Amino acid sequence: MKYYNSIVISTIIFLNVINIILFRRRNYLTTAISIGLLCAYYALYNFSEYNDNISAYFIIMLIISFAGPIVETIIIHSTNGEAWIYGYPLPGYKVPLWLLPGYGMLGLACVHAYNFFKNNLT
């Protein structure tokens, strides 16, 4: 099916948005559910559609997962919280823990979108 991977990534992201809305005050639970959704992504996504390397996707996910929250923490710290403040950050940090897998999903969605448009607009 041509749109199978798009449906997978869209569903995973939608479920994660619902997860964050419902459980935003419970950092560890929200993070665990988000990681479970990432596992579901890797189990369901058809990497062979674009001849993609699963390891490359995993490395991209890890880089984006850590880079996003680190940059946000730097911005929040540098502006003394004037840029933005999270309502329920992880104790001792400026951002919630669930932001890590959330950014990972964003990175995976961006790679998927790139592959989709590269292969379908030509």
C-alpha positions in Angstrom: 0.0 0.0 0.0 1.4 3.3 -1.1 0.5 5.3 2.0 1.1 2.5 4.6 4.1 4.2 6.2 2.4 7.6 6.2 -0.5 6.1 8.1 1.9 4.4 10.6 3.8 7.5 11.4 0.7 9.7 11.5 -1.1 7.3 13.9 2.0 7.0 16.2 2.2 10.8 16.4 -1.5 11.2 16.9 -1.4 8.6 19.7 1.6 10.4 21.3 -0.2 13.7 21.3 -3.2 12.1 23.1 -0.7 10.5 25.5 0.9 13.9 26.3 -2.5 15.6 26.7 -3.8 12.9 29.1 -0.7 12.1 31.1 1.4 15.4 30.9 1.7 15.6 34.7 3.2 12.1 35.0 6.6 12.3 33.3 7.7 8.7 33.6 4.3 7.2 32.5 4.1 9.6 29.5 7.7 8.8 28.6 7.2 5.0 28.9 4.1 5.2 26.6 6.0 7.3 24.1 8.9 4.8 24.1 6.3 2.0 23.6 4.9 4.0 20.6 8.4 4.3 19.2 8.8 0.5 19.5 5.5 0.1 17.7 6.8 2.4 15.0 9.9 0.2 14.4 7.7 -2.9 14.4 5.2 -1.6 11.9 7.1 0.7 9.6 8.1 -0.8 6.3 11.7 0.3 6.0 12.1 -1.6 2.7 9.7 0.7 0.9 12.4 3.3 0.3 15.3 0.8 0.9 16.1 2.5 4.2 18.6 1.4 6.8 16.9 0.8 10.2 20.2 1.6 12.0 20.4 5.0 10.3 16.8 5.8 11.4 17.7 4.8 15.0 20.8 7.0 15.0 18.8 9.9 13.6 16.1 9.3 16.3 18.7 9.3 19.0 20.4 12.5 17.8 17.2 14.4 17.5 15.8 13.0 20.8 18.8 14.5 22.7 19.5 17.6 20.6 16.0 19.1 20.9 15.6 19.0 24.6 19.3 20.1 25.1 18.7 23.1 22.9 15.4 23.9 24.7 17.1 23.6 28.1 19.9 26.0 27.0 17.3 28.5 25.7 15.2 28.3 28.8 18.3 28.6 31.1 19.8 31.5 29.1 16.6 33.5 29.2 15.8 32.7 32.9 12.6 31.1 31.7 11.4 34.1 29.8 11.4 32.2 26.5 9.0 29.5 27.7 8.4 27.4 30.7 7.0 23.8 30.8 4.3 23.3 33.4 5.6 19.9 34.5 9.3 19.6 33.8 11.3 16.6 35.1 12.5 17.6 38.7 15.9 19.2 38.4 15.6 19.9 34.7 13.9 22.6 32.6 12.0 20.2 30.3 9.8 17.2 30.7 11.3 13.7 30.1 8.7 12.8 27.5 10.2 15.5 25.3 13.1 13.1 24.4 11.0 10.4 22.6 8.7 13.2 21.3 11.6 14.8 19.5 12.7 11.3 18.3 9.2 10.9 16.7 9.6 14.3 15.1 13.0 13.3 13.6 11.5 10.1 12.2 8.5 11.9 10.7 10.9 14.4 9.0 12.9 11.6 7.5 9.7 9.8 6.4 8.4 13.0 4.8 11.7 13.6 3.0 11.6 10.1 1.5 8.0 10.2 0.7 8.2 13.5 -1.3 11.5 12.6 -2.8 10.0 9.4 -4.3 6.5 10.7 -5.1 7.1 14.1 -6.6 9.5 13.0 -9.3 
